[in-house]
């Protein structure tokens, strides 16, 4: 079987990681990169000797790829994904899937109509520490999972962050839609559930832009697991920790690299080694390629991405109303 030809649309930081992964995956062939800034495109493409375009539509029409990777600003996700789908390209779009749920629905409808696979870059499914944590949760080794606490703190308003991230009209929001999507995805995927309601409190104290800089979120899921998510984009000590509390122990995940366990017989934490598992981006691509080969949806399908967007929407509604908000059934509806 010939390799899948893949193009990358957008030449930001994440594009370089996709290019390297695609180069190393024996099932894919790098075809080209597009960015409106030719210098950025040339910078990421030079190591691979592939063509550079300033118009992604021209690139797709010329190169005729099997897969398009979209790493553009959020407000361009829907338009580019639907256009690529209309030309028969499978699509991997970086998270968040789109600006809002309505756009997600339109993208999913376009993918279904075109018969292509639409996936969203929800990386939490592929980090080895998360995969091992999910395995332990499902084994029942620590009893029943009752609570998750997730903390993501780092400076969101740094000078090197592109300005569109901090412009709500282009990003859809701030730390919730961008960083919080990771936390919501982690909650849903680890627990095998969906968020059903949210109580949220946000602040807008950043020194750039018009987006929120912190969020305190209390979430409920259809599996009965409650979650407390804490997001802060101000000048705090960088923190990325997830704690999972069970009836007979607990797990602690530090970033994407360390997993600790404590059970009813051992009240201190013990480090679990996960180095034997494949890297996250390679695992993501293997999952997507297997789905294309076999005609089944990957865990990061557009339909799943829509559920994360629906939870994000409930966060913003809760803050605006000051009340707990249900994740709207119509928004979470899987088309």
C-alpha positions as CSV (number, residue, x, y, z in Angstrom):
1,X,0.0,0.0,0.0
2,X,1.4,3.4,-0.9
3,X,2.1,6.0,1.8
4,X,-0.5,8.6,2.5
5,X,0.5,12.0,1.1
6,X,0.2,14.7,3.7
7,X,0.3,18.5,3.7
8,X,0.5,20.9,6.6
9,X,-1.5,24.2,6.5
10,X,0.1,26.7,8.8
11,X,3.8,26.9,9.8
12,X,3.6,27.7,13.5
13,X,5.5,25.8,16.3
14,X,3.2,22.8,16.2
15,X,3.6,22.4,12.5
16,X,7.3,21.4,13.0
17,X,6.3,18.6,15.3
18,X,3.8,17.2,12.8
19,X,6.4,17.4,10.0
20,X,9.0,15.5,12.0
21,X,6.4,12.9,13.0
22,X,5.1,12.4,9.5
23,X,8.7,12.1,8.2
24,X,9.4,9.4,10.7
25,X,6.2,7.5,10.1
26,X,6.7,4.9,7.4
27,X,3.0,5.1,6.4
28,X,3.1,8.8,5.4
29,X,4.9,10.9,2.8
30,X,5.4,14.7,3.3
31,X,4.1,16.6,0.3
32,X,4.2,20.3,1.1
33,X,3.7,23.1,3.6
34,X,1.6,26.3,3.2
35,X,1.6,29.6,5.2
36,X,0.8,33.1,4.1
37,X,4.3,34.1,5.4
38,X,6.7,32.3,3.0
39,X,9.6,32.8,5.4
40,X,7.8,30.8,8.1
41,X,6.9,28.1,5.7
42,X,10.4,27.8,4.3
43,X,11.8,27.7,7.9
44,X,9.8,24.6,8.8
45,X,10.1,22.9,5.4
46,X,13.8,23.4,4.6
47,X,14.9,20.3,6.6
48,X,12.6,18.1,4.5
49,X,13.1,19.4,1.0
50,X,9.4,19.8,0.3
51,X,7.6,22.6,-1.6
52,X,6.3,25.7,0.1
53,X,3.1,27.5,-0.8
54,X,1.5,30.8,0.4
55,X,-2.0,29.6,-0.6
56,X,-3.2,26.4,1.0
57,X,-5.9,25.9,-1.7
58,X,-3.3,26.1,-4.5
59,X,-1.2,23.6,-2.5
60,X,-4.1,21.1,-2.2
61,X,-5.1,21.4,-5.8
62,X,-1.5,20.9,-7.0
63,X,-0.2,18.3,-4.6
64,X,-3.5,16.3,-4.3
65,X,-2.8,15.1,-0.8
66,X,-4.7,12.3,1.1
67,X,-4.5,14.1,4.4
68,X,-4.3,17.8,5.4
69,X,-3.1,18.9,8.8
70,X,-4.5,22.3,9.8
71,X,-2.5,24.3,12.4
72,X,-4.1,27.7,11.6
73,X,-5.6,30.2,14.1
74,X,-8.9,29.1,15.5
75,X,-11.1,31.3,13.4
76,X,-9.8,29.7,10.2
77,X,-10.3,26.0,11.3
78,X,-13.9,25.7,10.0
79,X,-13.3,27.3,6.6
80,X,-10.1,25.4,5.8
81,X,-11.4,22.0,7.1
82,X,-14.6,22.2,5.1
83,X,-12.7,23.3,2.0
84,X,-10.2,20.4,2.3
85,X,-12.9,17.9,3.0
86,X,-14.7,19.0,-0.2
87,X,-11.6,18.0,-2.2
88,X,-11.5,14.6,-0.6
89,X,-8.8,15.2,2.0
90,X,-8.9,13.6,5.4
91,X,-8.3,16.3,8.0
92,X,-6.5,16.5,11.3
93,X,-7.2,19.9,12.8
94,X,-5.5,21.2,15.9
95,X,-7.5,21.8,19.0
96,X,-9.7,23.6,19.8
97,X,-11.7,22.1,16.9
98,X,-13.4,25.5,16.1
99,X,-14.6,28.8,17.5
100,X,-17.9,27.3,18.8
101,X,-20.2,24.3,18.6
102,X,-22.1,25.5,15.6
103,X,-18.9,25.5,13.6
104,X,-18.1,22.0,14.9
105,X,-21.4,20.8,13.7
106,X,-20.9,22.3,10.2
107,X,-17.4,20.6,10.0
108,X,-18.8,17.2,11.0
109,X,-21.6,17.5,8.5
110,X,-19.1,18.4,5.8
111,X,-16.9,15.5,6.7
112,X,-19.8,13.1,6.6
113,X,-21.0,14.4,3.3
114,X,-17.5,14.1,1.7
115,X,-16.8,10.7,3.2
116,X,-13.6,11.7,4.8
117,X,-12.1,11.2,8.3
118,X,-12.1,14.4,10.5
119,X,-9.9,14.3,13.6
120,X,-9.0,16.8,16.2
121,X,-5.6,17.1,17.9
122,X,-6.7,16.2,21.4
123,X,-3.3,15.0,22.5
124,X,-4.3,13.9,26.0
125,X,-5.3,10.5,24.6
126,X,-1.8,9.7,23.6
127,X,0.7,10.7,26.3
128,X,2.1,7.5,27.8
129,X,1.4,8.6,31.4
130,X,-2.3,9.2,30.5
131,X,-2.6,5.9,28.8
132,X,-1.2,4.1,31.8
133,X,-3.4,6.1,34.1
134,X,-6.5,5.1,32.0
135,X,-5.4,1.4,32.1
136,X,-5.2,1.6,36.0
137,X,-8.6,3.3,36.2
138,X,-10.2,0.7,34.1
139,X,-8.5,-2.2,36.0
140,X,-10.3,-1.3,39.2
141,X,-7.1,-1.7,41.1
142,X,-7.6,1.5,43.2
143,X,-11.4,1.0,43.6
144,X,-13.9,3.5,42.3
145,X,-12.8,6.8,40.8
146,X,-14.6,9.6,42.6
147,X,-12.9,12.8,41.8
148,X,-10.4,14.6,39.5
149,X,-8.4,17.7,40.3
150,X,-6.6,19.4,37.4
151,X,-4.3,22.4,37.7
152,X,-2.8,24.3,34.7
153,X,-1.0,27.5,35.6
154,X,1.4,29.4,33.4
155,X,1.9,32.9,31.9
156,X,-0.6,33.1,29.1
157,X,0.1,36.7,28.2
158,X,3.7,36.4,27.3
159,X,5.1,38.8,24.6
160,X,5.9,35.9,22.3
161,X,2.3,34.7,22.2
162,X,0.8,35.6,18.8
163,X,-1.7,38.5,19.2
164,X,-4.6,36.5,17.6
165,X,-4.7,34.2,20.7
166,X,-5.6,37.2,22.8
167,X,-8.3,38.5,20.4
168,X,-11.6,36.8,21.2
169,X,-12.9,37.4,17.6
170,X,-10.1,35.3,16.3
171,X,-9.5,32.8,19.1
172,X,-13.0,32.3,20.5
173,X,-11.7,33.0,24.0
174,X,-8.6,32.7,26.2
175,X,-7.3,30.2,28.6
176,X,-10.6,28.2,28.7
177,X,-10.9,27.4,25.0
178,X,-7.2,27.0,24.5
179,X,-5.7,25.4,27.7
180,X,-9.0,24.3,29.3
181,X,-9.9,22.2,26.2
182,X,-6.9,20.0,27.3
183,X,-8.3,19.6,30.8
184,X,-11.8,18.9,29.7
185,X,-10.5,16.4,27.1
186,X,-8.4,14.7,29.8
187,X,-11.4,14.5,32.2
188,X,-13.6,13.0,29.6
189,X,-11.1,10.6,28.1
190,X,-9.7,9.2,31.4
191,X,-13.1,8.7,32.9
192,X,-14.8,7.4,29.7
193,X,-17.6,10.0,30.2
194,X,-18.9,13.4,29.1
195,X,-19.2,16.6,31.0
196,X,-22.9,17.2,31.8
197,X,-22.8,20.5,33.8
198,X,-20.4,23.3,34.8
199,X,-20.1,26.0,37.4
200,X,-17.5,28.5,36.3
201,X,-15.9,31.7,37.5
202,X,-13.5,33.6,35.2
203,X,-11.3,36.7,35.4
204,X,-10.2,39.1,32.7
205,X,-7.1,40.7,34.1
206,X,-4.5,40.1,31.4
207,X,-2.4,43.0,30.3
208,X,-3.0,42.2,26.6
209,X,-6.1,41.4,24.6
210,X,-9.8,40.9,25.6
211,X,-9.8,37.2,26.7
212,X,-10.1,35.6,30.1
213,X,-6.9,34.8,32.0
214,X,-8.2,32.4,34.7
215,X,-11.0,30.0,35.4
216,X,-12.1,28.0,38.4
217,X,-14.4,25.2,37.1
218,X,-16.5,22.7,38.9
219,X,-17.7,20.0,36.6
220,X,-20.0,16.9,36.7
221,X,-19.9,14.0,34.4
222,X,-22.3,11.3,33.3
223,X,-20.2,8.7,35.0
224,X,-20.6,10.4,38.4
225,X,-17.0,11.6,38.6
226,X,-16.7,15.2,39.8
227,X,-13.9,17.5,38.7
228,X,-12.3,20.7,39.9
229,X,-10.3,22.4,37.1
230,X,-8.1,25.3,37.9
231,X,-6.6,27.4,35.1
232,X,-4.5,30.5,35.6
233,X,-2.6,32.5,32.9
234,X,-1.1,35.1,35.2
235,X,2.4,35.3,36.6
236,X,2.3,32.2,38.8
237,X,4.7,29.3,39.2
238,X,4.2,27.0,36.2
239,X,2.1,24.0,37.3
240,X,0.6,21.1,35.3
241,X,-0.8,18.5,37.6
242,X,-3.7,16.1,37.6
243,X,-4.8,14.1,40.7
244,X,-7.3,11.3,40.5
245,X,-8.8,10.2,43.8
246,X,-10.3,6.7,44.3
247,X,-11.8,4.8,47.1
248,X,-8.6,2.8,47.6
249,X,-5.8,5.2,46.5
250,X,-4.9,7.9,44.1
251,X,-2.9,8.7,41.0
252,X,-0.9,11.9,40.3
253,X,0.1,12.9,36.7
254,X,2.8,15.6,36.4
255,X,2.6,17.2,33.0
256,X,3.1,14.6,30.2
257,X,6.1,12.8,31.8
258,X,5.5,11.4,35.3
259,X,2.8,9.2,36.8
260,X,2.7,8.4,40.5
261,X,0.5,5.9,42.3
262,X,-0.5,5.4,45.9
263,X,-2.8,2.5,47.0
264,X,-4.5,1.5,50.3
265,X,-1.4,-0.5,51.4
266,X,1.1,2.2,50.5
267,X,0.3,5.8,51.7
268,X,3.2,7.3,49.8
269,X,3.6,7.8,46.1
270,X,5.5,5.4,43.9
271,X,6.7,6.4,40.4
272,X,5.4,4.3,37.5
273,X,7.7,3.9,34.5
274,X,6.0,4.5,31.1
275,X,9.0,4.9,28.8
276,X,8.3,1.8,26.8
277,X,5.2,3.3,25.2
278,X,5.4,5.2,21.8
279,X,5.6,9.0,21.7
280,X,2.4,10.9,21.8
281,X,2.4,12.4,18.3
282,X,3.5,9.1,16.7
283,X,0.7,7.4,18.6
284,X,-1.8,10.0,17.4
285,X,-0.8,9.5,13.8
286,X,-0.9,5.7,14.1
287,X,-4.5,6.0,15.5
288,X,-5.6,8.3,12.7
289,X,-4.0,6.2,10.0
290,X,-5.5,2.9,11.4
291,X,-8.9,4.6,11.4
292,X,-8.5,5.6,7.8
293,X,-7.3,2.1,6.8
294,X,-10.1,0.3,8.6
295,X,-12.9,2.8,8.1
296,X,-13.6,3.4,11.8
297,X,-13.5,6.6,13.8
298,X,-10.4,7.5,15.9
299,X,-10.9,8.4,19.5
300,X,-10.2,12.0,18.5
301,X,-12.9,12.2,15.9
302,X,-14.7,15.4,15.0
303,X,-17.7,14.0,16.8
304,X,-15.6,13.8,20.0
305,X,-14.2,17.2,19.4
306,X,-17.7,18.6,19.3
307,X,-18.3,17.3,22.8
308,X,-15.3,19.2,24.2
309,X,-16.5,22.4,22.4
310,X,-20.0,21.9,24.0
311,X,-18.4,21.8,27.5
312,X,-16.3,24.9,26.7
313,X,-19.5,26.7,25.7
314,X,-21.1,25.8,29.0
315,X,-18.2,27.3,30.9
316,X,-18.7,30.7,29.2
317,X,-22.4,30.6,29.8
318,X,-22.0,29.8,33.4
319,X,-19.6,32.7,34.0
320,X,-22.0,35.1,32.1
321,X,-25.1,34.0,34.1
322,X,-23.4,33.3,37.4
323,X,-25.2,29.9,37.6
324,X,-24.4,26.3,37.0
325,X,-25.1,25.4,33.3
326,X,-25.9,22.1,31.8
327,X,-24.0,21.1,28.7
328,X,-26.7,21.7,26.1
329,X,-27.9,18.5,24.6
330,X,-28.3,20.1,21.2
331,X,-24.7,21.3,21.3
332,X,-23.3,18.0,22.5
333,X,-25.4,16.2,19.9
334,X,-23.2,13.9,17.8
335,X,-24.2,14.5,14.2
